[in-house]
Every structure is written in structure tokens, then in C-alpha cells.
């Protein structure tokens, strides 16, 4: 939670040019009315994001409340010195809060309580490390930070994907297929997410396995060329590639390889 008594280091002229930053800093200084103004200004954003999930089977009033929780959490974490608009910064937080609501409330598989608790710790640790280190942490880094095994972190991450299967279409009164209007992510989001999972999976390999994969799939060398490059047999290269690919598949779990 931000320190409301802390004075921002951004130049006054820059702060004054953005009324939302001024309002955030006023609220952190103890002006509750400033927060009320921010809430009023962002009603359209919050309700619009909640409506994106209205066809997922939960009451809209509940979704609206969840979206407001996401907005208030974002307001607590908003860094006024980043030069990012508050609405741009908050939209992912609100969407994330809505997704967590569905994951926790509409689970297709019963998840053991220890796994659920670790999942919450992993989410918080990922946010803390991202803010502290300026990049998304790997699975290995999360495991070290939380002092648990890599396998436990992977299990917690994968458990977050449990969800009741919902039909993407339904029949209207005339028996015709009706689009349920399932919300979609921004273009390219799923591809980026899949590539981040692959990057995390690669961190679990040793240096030689990563080198063999790079030479094969980035530089396009044949197994014989790789063998000559690093001084081992072609058969050994084949075994390394197979083992590394199997390890990555195990790490990715539910990520669709077609997204990579």
C-alpha cells in the first residue's frame, strides 16, 4: 500500500498537467474527496469492463462490485511517476480481478486448500518482483523467493486455470445458434502469454540443453551440424533435443502449442 505521506519526486509542472495524478496524490495525502472524484471519473471504465464478462453466467451487480475492487487495488498501487494514464494502468488490474473471481468461484476441479493458498502467494510475489526488478519473474525465481520447489509453483500456476466448461453458443427461442458474446483478449495477448510460459520453461533447462534448442530452432542447424558445433555425436544431440522438448511440454502443461 502506498505511503500517503510520501511526497512524489515528479516535477510539479508535470504533476499539474495531469489532473488524475494530482487527485491521486491528494487522496494519498488524506483527502478522501479526491478518491470519490476519481471513482466518479472512472465509472464508465469499470462498468464497461464488468459488462465484458456479463455473458459468463454471473449477476452483473456482482461483477460490478468485483470490478470496483480491482479499481481500488489499482489505485493503491498506481505509481504517479511512471507517466502512464490511470485508466490505462487500471484496466489490466480490473480484468485480472474479474478473471480471478471466475477462477475462484466457478472451478471445474476441486483444488486443495494448500495449492489455493500458494497460488495467492505466487500472484502476490509475481507482482512484487515485477515492480522491484522491472521484469516478470521466472518460475525458478518465484520458487526461490517463496522458498518452495519449482514443481509446487508450477502446480499453483496451473491450478489457476481450472474453470467450468461453458458453451460458447446457445440456442435462442427459434432454435438458432446465438452468440453469447464471450469477451476476447486484445490481439496478440494469448501469443505473448504463451511465449512468456515458454521463456519460463526454458529457465528450467541447463545451459547445454538451451544451446541445443537455440541452434536447432533459432539458427536452423541440422542435428549433424549441431553435433559438429559442440563436439558430441548426432545421436546424443537427438537425445538432448527430445529430452529438452519433453521437459518444456511438461512445464507448459495446458498451454496450447499452436499458440507458440
Helices and strands as residue ranges (DSSP letters): H 12-16, H 19-28, H 32-41, H 43-51, G 54-56, H 60-77, H 86-105, H 113-133, H 139-146, H 150-159, E 169-171, E 177-179, H 189-202, H 207-213, I 214-218, H 223-230, H 234-252, G 257-259
